[in-house]
């Protein structure tokens, strides 16, 4: 997927001062607040140029653009999805994620509480994520969620290429996800002309990135990749809450071509 990234974006990614995985541990932000934005990929070179003085880029094994492969789990009746669709607080996402460049895999739980904070917990897997949860992952999920691991099924893959930026002086991470693609056993949907940006802090304040978003006249929007994947691939599922976001995503994807 990295070979789909434009040379201009690769060039700008190479201009940043790098930071290692070991160094980024200080900015893990496993308990955080975040804000997300949909950005046309055509704007990304200019945006990276603006960000260059204030941020460093994560480099993993000489890669600055890193591939992520994520498998999301849900109950057969999509209980986790419907909790998002209804706007419920105290909701979960359950996934296994493979970090291609570092060749590591994790079972992860993201919990969004009623105060708007995202709390992430995870355990490392010995093997590439599969369609059957191993016993260690089942034990972890039983401890971290109210769901019976036996009721969870793999629902969709989300693949993308990520550029991770770390602010030089603040405890802040900024992720820029390109080449977004959803797939399940029968279908696939891709959004190559759209970037999902997410800024993560202990509390959202004085972010240069948020200042730039105002300058670019781009508004924040809560976007779940899992929910977007579900409504992109499972067309008969209830999706009232997300219809406007899906239309905007599709509009950006077509206008940037």
C-alpha positions as CSV (number, residue, x, y, z in Angstrom):
1,X,0.0,0.0,0.0
2,X,2.9,2.3,0.6
3,X,3.6,2.3,-3.1
4,X,0.3,4.0,-3.7
5,X,1.4,7.1,-1.8
6,X,2.3,10.0,-4.0
7,X,5.9,11.0,-4.4
8,X,5.1,14.5,-3.0
9,X,3.8,13.1,0.3
10,X,6.8,10.7,0.6
11,X,9.1,13.7,0.0
12,X,7.5,15.8,2.8
13,X,7.4,12.8,5.2
14,X,11.2,12.5,4.6
15,X,11.8,16.1,5.6
16,X,10.7,15.7,9.2
17,X,13.2,15.0,12.0
18,X,12.6,11.4,13.0
19,X,11.6,9.8,16.4
20,X,11.9,6.1,17.3
21,X,9.5,3.7,18.8
22,X,11.4,3.7,22.0
23,X,11.2,7.5,22.2
24,X,7.5,7.6,21.4
25,X,6.8,5.6,24.5
26,X,6.6,8.9,26.5
27,X,3.6,9.9,24.3
28,X,1.6,6.7,24.2
29,X,-1.5,8.5,25.4
30,X,-3.4,5.3,26.3
31,X,-5.9,7.5,28.3
32,X,-6.6,10.6,26.2
33,X,-9.0,12.9,24.4
34,X,-8.9,13.1,20.6
35,X,-10.4,14.9,17.6
36,X,-10.7,13.6,14.1
37,X,-10.9,15.3,10.7
38,X,-11.5,14.2,7.1
39,X,-9.0,15.8,4.8
40,X,-8.7,15.6,1.0
41,X,-5.4,13.9,0.1
42,X,-4.6,16.7,-2.3
43,X,-4.2,19.1,0.7
44,X,-1.8,16.8,2.5
45,X,1.5,18.1,1.0
46,X,0.7,21.7,2.0
47,X,-0.5,20.6,5.5
48,X,2.8,18.6,6.0
49,X,4.7,21.7,5.0
50,X,2.9,23.7,7.7
51,X,3.5,21.0,10.3
52,X,7.1,20.5,9.6
53,X,8.6,23.0,12.1
54,X,6.5,21.8,15.0
55,X,6.5,18.0,14.7
56,X,8.7,15.0,14.4
57,X,7.8,11.8,12.5
58,X,7.8,8.2,13.8
59,X,10.3,6.0,12.0
60,X,10.1,2.2,12.2
61,X,12.9,0.1,10.6
62,X,13.6,3.0,8.2
63,X,9.9,3.4,7.3
64,X,8.0,6.6,8.0
65,X,4.9,5.6,6.2
66,X,3.7,2.4,8.0
67,X,1.1,-0.1,7.0
68,X,-1.6,-1.2,9.5
69,X,-3.9,-4.1,9.1
70,X,-6.8,-4.2,11.7
71,X,-9.4,-6.9,12.2
72,X,-12.5,-5.8,14.1
73,X,-14.7,-8.1,16.2
74,X,-18.3,-7.8,17.1
75,X,-21.3,-9.9,18.1
76,X,-23.4,-11.5,15.3
77,X,-26.0,-8.8,15.7
78,X,-23.4,-6.0,15.6
79,X,-24.0,-5.0,19.2
80,X,-20.8,-2.9,19.4
81,X,-21.6,-1.1,16.1
82,X,-25.2,-0.4,17.2
83,X,-24.0,1.1,20.5
84,X,-22.0,3.6,18.4
85,X,-24.9,4.1,16.0
86,X,-27.2,5.0,18.9
87,X,-24.5,7.4,20.3
88,X,-24.2,5.5,23.6
89,X,-21.5,6.6,26.0
90,X,-19.3,4.0,27.7
91,X,-18.9,2.0,24.5
92,X,-16.2,-0.4,23.1
93,X,-14.3,-1.4,20.0
94,X,-12.5,-4.7,19.9
95,X,-9.8,-5.5,17.4
96,X,-6.6,-7.2,16.5
97,X,-4.0,-5.1,14.8
98,X,-0.9,-6.0,12.9
99,X,1.9,-3.4,12.6
100,X,3.6,-4.5,9.4
101,X,6.9,-2.6,9.6
102,X,7.6,-3.6,13.2
103,X,6.1,-7.1,12.6
104,X,4.1,-7.0,15.9
105,X,0.5,-7.8,16.6
106,X,-1.8,-6.8,19.5
107,X,-5.3,-7.6,20.7
108,X,-6.7,-4.2,21.6
109,X,-9.7,-2.7,23.4
110,X,-10.8,0.9,23.0
111,X,-13.2,2.2,25.6
112,X,-14.9,5.6,25.2
113,X,-16.3,6.7,28.5
114,X,-19.1,9.2,29.3
115,X,-16.6,12.0,29.8
116,X,-15.4,11.8,26.2
117,X,-12.0,10.1,27.1
118,X,-10.6,7.2,25.1
119,X,-8.9,4.5,27.2
120,X,-6.9,1.9,25.3
121,X,-5.7,-1.4,26.6
122,X,-3.9,-4.2,24.7
123,X,-1.8,-7.3,24.9
124,X,0.8,-8.4,22.4
125,X,0.0,-11.5,20.3
126,X,2.6,-14.1,19.4
127,X,1.2,-14.5,15.9
128,X,-0.4,-12.5,13.1
129,X,-4.1,-11.8,13.9
130,X,-6.4,-14.6,12.8
131,X,-10.1,-15.3,12.6
132,X,-10.0,-17.2,15.9
133,X,-9.1,-15.5,19.1
134,X,-6.4,-17.4,21.1
135,X,-6.9,-18.3,24.7
136,X,-4.7,-15.4,26.0
137,X,-6.8,-12.9,24.0
138,X,-10.1,-14.4,25.2
139,X,-8.9,-14.0,28.8
140,X,-7.8,-10.4,28.2
141,X,-11.2,-9.5,26.6
142,X,-13.1,-11.2,29.4
143,X,-11.2,-9.0,31.9
144,X,-11.4,-5.7,29.9
145,X,-14.9,-5.8,28.4
146,X,-18.5,-6.9,29.4
147,X,-18.6,-9.2,26.4
148,X,-18.3,-13.0,26.3
149,X,-15.3,-13.6,24.0
150,X,-17.1,-16.7,22.6
151,X,-19.8,-14.4,21.2
152,X,-17.3,-12.3,19.2
153,X,-16.8,-12.8,15.5
154,X,-14.5,-11.2,13.0
155,X,-16.5,-8.6,11.0
156,X,-14.1,-6.7,8.8
157,X,-10.6,-5.7,8.0
158,X,-9.5,-2.1,7.9
159,X,-6.2,-1.4,6.1
160,X,-4.4,1.9,5.7
161,X,-1.0,3.6,5.6
162,X,-0.2,5.8,8.6
163,X,2.1,8.7,9.2
164,X,2.6,9.4,12.9
165,X,3.7,12.8,14.0
166,X,4.8,13.8,17.6
167,X,4.8,17.4,18.7
168,X,8.2,18.7,19.7
169,X,7.2,20.4,23.0
170,X,3.7,19.2,23.9
171,X,2.4,15.7,24.8
172,X,0.6,15.3,21.5
173,X,0.4,12.8,18.8
174,X,-1.0,13.3,15.3
175,X,-1.9,10.4,13.1
176,X,-2.6,10.8,9.3
177,X,-4.1,7.7,7.7
178,X,-4.0,7.3,3.9
179,X,-5.2,4.6,1.5
180,X,-8.1,3.7,3.7
181,X,-9.7,0.3,2.6
182,X,-12.4,-1.9,4.1
183,X,-12.9,-5.5,3.3
184,X,-14.7,-8.6,4.4
185,X,-15.1,-12.1,3.0
186,X,-17.3,-10.9,0.1
187,X,-16.6,-7.3,-0.7
188,X,-14.2,-4.3,-0.5
189,X,-14.5,-0.5,-0.5
190,X,-11.6,1.9,-0.7
191,X,-11.2,5.7,-0.2
192,X,-7.8,6.5,-1.6
193,X,-8.5,10.3,-2.0
194,X,-9.2,10.9,1.7
195,X,-7.0,11.2,4.8
196,X,-8.3,10.6,8.3
197,X,-6.4,12.8,10.7
198,X,-6.6,12.4,14.5
199,X,-4.9,14.5,17.1
200,X,-4.5,12.9,20.5
201,X,-3.7,14.7,23.8
202,X,-4.2,14.4,27.5
203,X,-6.6,17.3,27.1
204,X,-7.2,19.2,23.8
205,X,-5.6,22.6,24.2
206,X,-3.3,24.9,22.3
207,X,-2.8,22.4,19.5
208,X,-1.1,23.9,16.4
209,X,-2.8,21.2,14.3
210,X,-6.3,22.3,15.5
211,X,-5.3,25.9,14.7
212,X,-4.4,24.8,11.2
213,X,-7.7,23.0,10.8
214,X,-9.5,26.3,11.4
215,X,-7.3,28.0,8.9
216,X,-8.1,25.3,6.3
217,X,-11.8,25.6,7.3
218,X,-12.0,21.9,8.1
219,X,-14.4,21.0,10.9
220,X,-13.9,18.3,13.5
221,X,-16.1,15.2,13.1
222,X,-16.2,12.1,15.3
223,X,-15.3,9.3,12.8
224,X,-15.0,5.6,13.7
225,X,-13.2,3.6,11.1
226,X,-15.0,0.5,12.2
227,X,-18.4,2.2,11.8
228,X,-17.5,3.6,8.4
229,X,-16.3,0.1,7.4
230,X,-19.6,-1.5,8.5
231,X,-21.8,1.0,6.6
232,X,-19.5,0.7,3.6
233,X,-19.8,-3.1,3.4
234,X,-23.1,-4.0,5.1
235,X,-25.5,-1.8,3.3
236,X,-28.7,-3.1,5.0
237,X,-27.6,-2.2,8.5
238,X,-29.1,0.7,10.3
239,X,-26.9,3.7,9.7
240,X,-29.0,6.9,10.3
241,X,-26.4,8.5,12.6
242,X,-23.6,8.0,10.0
243,X,-25.3,8.8,6.7
244,X,-24.1,12.4,6.5
245,X,-20.5,11.4,7.3
246,X,-20.5,8.6,4.7
247,X,-21.9,11.1,2.0
248,X,-19.2,13.6,2.9
249,X,-16.5,10.9,2.7
250,X,-17.8,9.8,-0.7
251,X,-17.9,13.4,-1.9
252,X,-14.3,14.0,-0.9
253,X,-13.3,10.8,-2.5
254,X,-14.9,11.7,-5.8
255,X,-13.9,15.4,-5.9
256,X,-10.2,14.7,-5.3
257,X,-9.9,12.3,-8.2
